[in-house]
C-alpha cells in the first residue's frame, strides 16, 4: 500500500530533522573530543614538567 503524498512529506521532514540532530550531536562530540585532548595534553605536559623539575632538583642535591 503506497504512502500518500502528505505522509511521504512528513516522513521526509522527520528524517531531515533527525539528520540535522545527528550532525549537531556529532559536532558537539568533536568539540568535546578536542577539549579532552587539550586537557590531557596540558596534564601530561604538567606531569612531564614536574618530573624534569624533580630530576633537576635531585641533580642539584647530588652536586652538593
C-alpha positions in Angstrom: 0.0 0.0 0.0 1.8 3.2 -1.1 2.1 6.2 1.2 0.1 9.2 0.3 2.0 12.4 -0.5 1.4 14.2 2.8 2.6 11.2 4.7 5.7 11.0 2.5 6.5 14.7 3.0 6.0 14.2 6.8 8.5 11.3 6.9 11.0 13.2 4.8 10.9 16.1 7.1 11.3 13.8 10.1 14.4 12.2 8.5 15.8 15.6 7.6 15.3 16.7 11.2 17.0 13.6 12.5 19.9 14.1 10.1 20.3 17.7 11.4 20.2 16.5 15.0 22.8 13.8 14.3 25.1 16.4 12.7 24.6 18.7 15.7 25.5 15.9 18.1 28.5 14.9 16.0 29.8 18.5 16.0 29.4 18.7 19.8 31.2 15.4 20.3 34.1 16.7 18.1 34.3 19.8 20.3 34.3 17.6 23.5 37.0 15.4 22.0 39.2 18.4 21.2 38.6 19.8 24.7 39.6 16.5 26.3 42.6 16.3 24.1 43.8 19.8 25.1 43.2 18.9 28.8 45.0 15.6 28.5 48.0 17.3 26.8 48.1 20.0 29.5 48.0 17.5 32.3 50.7 15.4 30.5 52.9 18.4 30.0 52.4 19.5 33.6 53.4 16.0 34.7 56.4 15.9 32.5 57.4 19.3 33.7 57.2 18.2 37.3 59.3 15.1 36.5 62.0 17.3 35.0 61.9 19.7 37.9 62.3 16.9 40.4 65.2 15.5 38.3 66.9 18.9 38.2 66.4 19.2 42.0 67.9 15.7 42.5 70.8 16.7 40.3 71.4 19.9 42.4 71.4 17.8 45.6 73.9 15.4 44.1 76.2 18.3 43.2 76.3 19.4 46.8 
